[in-house]
């Protein structure tokens, strides 16, 4: 079994900010940003905006990219 781990560094804030997302999103502030995940648009948080070359802040997308590189030779 192999594991591919995607991470996003940040801090917890109180009180919660924003109503988007679920779980810890309103209290998680990613490093280098002024908005919590609960305040961000989905395209900023998940990085799926057309033409955008990075993976945004999605830990799932980052883990999948590691998997794709390791198993599929994807860039």
N, CA, C and O of each residue as an XYZ file, in Angstrom:
300
protein
N       0.839     -1.174      0.000
C       0.000      0.000      0.000
C       0.885      1.239      0.000
O       1.855      1.326      0.752
N       0.543      2.172     -0.835
C       1.250      3.456     -0.872
C       0.291      4.564     -0.469
O      -0.918      4.475     -0.683
N       0.850      5.597      0.110
C       0.061      6.753      0.507
C       0.627      7.994     -0.160
O       1.841      8.135     -0.314
N      -0.258      8.881     -0.550
C       0.131     10.154     -1.150
C      -0.558     11.237     -0.338
O      -1.785     11.301     -0.265
N       0.250     12.073      0.262
C      -0.262     13.033      1.236
C      -0.179     14.457      0.700
O       0.890     14.926      0.310
N      -1.314     15.133      0.687
C      -1.359     16.547      0.330
C      -1.612     17.364      1.582
O      -2.475     17.019      2.389
N      -0.873     18.434      1.746
C      -1.004     19.242      2.955
C      -1.206     20.713      2.623
O      -0.761     21.207      1.587
N      -1.884     21.391      3.524
C      -2.044     22.841      3.462
C      -1.718     23.371      4.855
O      -2.377     23.008      5.830
N      -0.717     24.218      4.947
C      -0.322     24.799      6.233
C      -1.226     25.983      6.563
O      -1.662     26.709      5.671
N      -1.503     26.169      7.847
C      -2.326     27.292      8.262
C      -2.528     27.300      9.762
O      -1.876     26.562     10.500
N      -3.449     28.154     10.202
C      -3.759     28.275     11.623
C      -5.270     28.251     11.820
O      -6.041     28.465     10.884
N      -5.670     27.986     13.049
C      -7.084     28.038     13.401
C      -7.394     29.415     13.963
O      -6.604     29.980     14.719
N      -8.552     29.951     13.587
C      -8.978     31.270     14.068
C     -10.309     31.140     14.803
O     -11.078     30.207     14.574
N     -10.557     32.092     15.681
C     -11.836     32.156     16.387
C     -12.210     33.597     16.535
O     -11.347     34.393     16.904
N     -13.415     33.990     16.280
C     -14.572     33.164     15.943
C     -14.537     32.709     14.486
O     -13.753     33.224     13.690
N     -15.391     31.739     14.138
C     -15.465     31.262     12.756
C     -15.804     32.397     11.804
O     -16.542     33.318     12.155
N     -15.258     32.321     10.594
C     -15.499     33.347      9.576
C     -15.920     32.677      8.277
O     -15.236     31.791      7.765
N     -17.054     33.117      7.759
C     -17.537     32.609      6.481
C     -18.525     31.470      6.639
O     -18.602     30.819      7.681
N     -19.279     31.252      5.567
C     -20.325     30.223      5.582
C     -20.144     29.186      4.482
O     -20.984     28.299      4.327
N     -19.072     29.284      3.726
C     -18.844     28.317      2.648
C     -18.141     27.081      3.200
O     -17.567     27.097      4.289
N     -18.204     26.027      2.424
C     -17.510     24.804      2.800
C     -18.222     24.071      3.922
O     -19.433     24.199      4.100
N     -17.444     23.297      4.677
C     -18.010     22.509      5.767
C     -16.908     22.205      6.779
O     -15.739     22.522      6.557
N     -17.290     21.600      7.864
C     -16.308     21.185      8.864
C     -15.503     22.353      9.412
O     -16.058     23.310      9.952
N     -14.185     22.259      9.265
C     -13.276     23.265      9.810
C     -13.079     24.474      8.899
O     -12.353     25.397      9.269
N     -13.694     24.498      7.735
C     -13.447     25.579      6.775
C     -13.571     26.981      7.373
O     -12.703     27.814      7.113
N     -14.610     27.284      8.165
C     -14.731     28.643      8.707
C     -13.675     29.022      9.747
O     -13.526     30.202     10.065
N     -12.941     28.046     10.279
C     -11.929     28.373     11.287
C     -10.503     28.109     10.802
O      -9.554     28.308     11.561
N     -10.333     27.664      9.553
C      -8.988     27.386      9.034
C      -8.520     28.510      8.123
O      -9.137     28.795      7.097
N      -7.416     29.145      8.515
C      -6.818     30.238      7.752
C      -5.500     29.743      7.151
O      -4.517     29.579      7.874
N      -5.468     29.503      5.828
C      -4.231     29.012      5.220
C      -3.135     30.071      5.264
O      -3.402     31.264      5.123
N      -1.899     29.617      5.463
C      -0.751     30.526      5.504
C      -0.694     31.385      4.247
O      -0.857     30.884      3.134
N      -0.461     32.689      4.434
C      -0.322     33.615      3.319
C      -1.629     34.185      2.801
O      -1.629     34.922      1.814
N      -2.747     33.861      3.446
C      -4.054     34.346      3.010
C      -4.728     35.119      4.131
O      -4.402     34.947      5.305
N      -5.674     35.976      3.753
C      -6.420     36.755      4.735
C      -7.824     36.217      4.938
O      -8.531     36.662      5.841
N      -8.238     35.265      4.111
C      -9.569     34.669      4.213
C      -9.461     33.226      4.689
O      -8.535     32.503      4.320
N     -10.428     32.817      5.519
C     -10.519     31.408      5.893
C     -11.084     30.636      4.707
O     -11.602     31.228      3.760
N     -10.982     29.312      4.765
C     -11.595     28.492      3.717
C     -13.097     28.764      3.647
O     -13.687     28.694      2.569
N     -13.715     29.070      4.774
C     -15.147     29.354      4.807
C     -15.524     30.652      4.118
O     -16.695     30.859      3.799
N     -14.555     31.533      3.883
C     -14.806     32.806      3.204
C     -14.444     32.754      1.720
O     -14.865     33.622      0.955
N     -13.676     31.757      1.306
C     -13.178     31.695     -0.076
C     -14.197     31.122     -1.044
O     -15.032     30.288     -0.694
N     -14.094     31.607     -2.287
C     -14.846     30.992     -3.374
C     -14.255     29.610     -3.635
O     -13.076     29.377     -3.371
N     -15.063     28.706     -4.145
C     -14.598     27.343     -4.409
C     -13.418     27.318     -5.369
O     -12.510     26.503     -5.207
N     -13.416     28.208     -6.378
C     -12.311     28.199     -7.342
C     -10.991     28.571     -6.687
O      -9.944     28.058     -7.083
N     -11.020     29.453     -5.693
C      -9.785     29.813     -4.998
C      -9.325     28.681     -4.083
O      -8.138     28.359     -4.028
N     -10.259     28.090     -3.378
C      -9.911     27.022     -2.447
C      -9.467     25.754     -3.176
O      -8.467     25.138     -2.809
N     -10.209     25.372     -4.200
C      -9.948     24.091     -4.863
C      -9.031     24.190     -6.072
O      -8.463     23.182     -6.493
N      -8.874     25.376     -6.638
C      -7.933     25.558     -7.731
C      -8.374     25.010     -9.065
O      -7.528     24.683     -9.898
N      -9.669     24.896     -9.301
C     -10.139     24.304    -10.562
C     -10.495     25.337    -11.611
O     -11.132     24.998    -12.608
N     -10.113     26.559    -11.423
C     -10.434     27.618    -12.374
C      -9.740     27.352    -13.708
O      -8.548     27.049    -13.742
N     -10.481     27.465    -14.796
C      -9.930     27.201    -16.127
C      -8.722     28.078    -16.400
O      -8.744     29.277    -16.122
N      -7.677     27.487    -16.939
C      -6.484     28.228    -17.299
C      -5.513     28.462    -16.159
O      -4.432     29.014    -16.363
N      -5.885     28.054    -14.981
C      -5.013     28.247    -13.820
C      -4.052     27.060    -13.734
O      -4.484     25.907    -13.736
N      -2.777     27.338    -13.661
C      -1.789     26.277    -13.714
C      -1.503     25.569    -12.404
O      -0.938     24.476    -12.411
N      -1.883     26.168    -11.271
C      -1.556     25.523    -10.000
C      -2.731     24.696     -9.485
O      -3.777     24.619    -10.130
N      -2.554     24.096     -8.348
C      -3.583     23.238     -7.773
C      -4.403     23.951     -6.709
O      -5.164     23.314     -5.981
N      -4.255     25.254     -6.612
C      -4.977     25.970     -5.581
C      -4.554     25.491     -4.208
O      -3.391     25.142     -4.002
N      -5.470     25.469     -3.284
C      -5.165     25.091     -1.909
C      -5.695     23.713     -1.544
O      -5.658     23.330     -0.375
N      -6.179     22.973     -2.504
C      -6.794     21.683     -2.222
C      -5.763     20.629     -1.832
O      -4.902     20.269     -2.636
N      -5.850     20.137     -0.601
C      -4.950     19.056     -0.192
C      -5.253     17.785     -0.972
O      -4.359     16.969     -1.196
N      -6.495     17.609     -1.384
C      -6.846     16.429     -2.183
C      -6.211     16.503     -3.569
O      -5.682     15.509     -4.067
N      -6.266     17.671     -4.186
C      -5.644     17.835     -5.505
C      -4.135     17.661     -5.417
O      -3.523     17.093     -6.322
N      -3.538     18.137     -4.350
C      -2.090     17.988     -4.178
C      -1.715     16.515     -4.012
O      -0.727     16.058     -4.587
N      -2.492     15.778     -3.237
C      -2.231     14.348     -3.061
C      -2.433     13.601     -4.375
O      -1.651     12.712     -4.710
N      -3.475     13.954     -5.119
C      -3.713     13.290     -6.398
C      -2.593     13.584     -7.388
O      -2.201     12.701     -8.151
N      -2.074     14.801     -7.390
C      -0.966     15.141     -8.286
C       0.261     14.294     -7.972
O       0.959     13.862     -8.889
N       0.536     14.051     -6.700
C       1.648     13.181     -6.318
C       1.416     11.760     -6.813
O       2.335     11.114     -7.316
N       0.183     11.276     -6.669
C      -0.174      9.954     -7.178
C       0.017      9.880     -8.689
O       0.623      8.938     -9.200
N      -0.502     10.877     -9.399
C      -0.418     10.882    -10.863
C       1.031     10.888    -11.337
O       1.376     10.183    -12.286
N       1.875     11.673    -10.687
C       3.297     11.695    -11.064
C       3.952     10.342    -10.818
O       4.724      9.855    -11.644
N       3.640      9.741     -9.678
C       4.276      8.475     -9.308
C       3.787      7.302    -10.149
O       4.580      6.439    -10.525
N       2.512      7.261    -10.443
C       1.923      6.094    -11.098
C       1.678      6.252    -12.590
O       1.691      5.273    -13.336
N       1.456      7.475    -13.015
C       1.101      7.693    -14.413
C       2.150      8.483    -15.175
O       2.042      8.654    -16.389
N       3.149      8.960    -14.478
C       4.175      9.774    -15.122
C       3.676     11.137    -15.550
O       4.301     11.801    -16.377
N       2.544     11.561    -14.985
C       1.962     12.864    -15.345
C       2.800     13.984    -14.758
O       3.442     13.814    -13.722
N       2.790     15.135    -15.428
C       3.543     16.296    -14.945
C       2.718     17.111    -14.012
O       3.186     18.130    -13.504
